[in-house]
Amino acid sequence: MEQYKFNSNDSRIIVNAIVEGYRDYIEHRKDRHNKMKISSAFAWTKGNFIESKIADINGDLNLSYKKAKAGLTWDYLQFILLI
């Protein structure tokens, strides 16, 4: 299992991407809340924001990704650690 561990710099990059994706999501939720009559369904998009940010920085890491499905309508990014 040791080969699947991230070094501390890669871990920091991933955490920063997660935080940045979450912040983008929050800003988007606030904007939609202010502009729409109903916007609660945006709660289901948080993962997309976070996954997209991680995908943006995958070139800095040893990661690749592909689009995957969970059920009929739920798309997500599946990340693969390249060793």
TAZIMO-V417013 format. One line per field, one symbol per residue. phi: phi as a letter, one per 40 degrees, with the letter a starting at -180 (. if undefined). Layout:
phi->???
This chain:
phi->.dccccccccccccccccccccccccccccccccbbcaacccdccddcccccccccbcccbcbbaacbbbgcbccacbcbccb
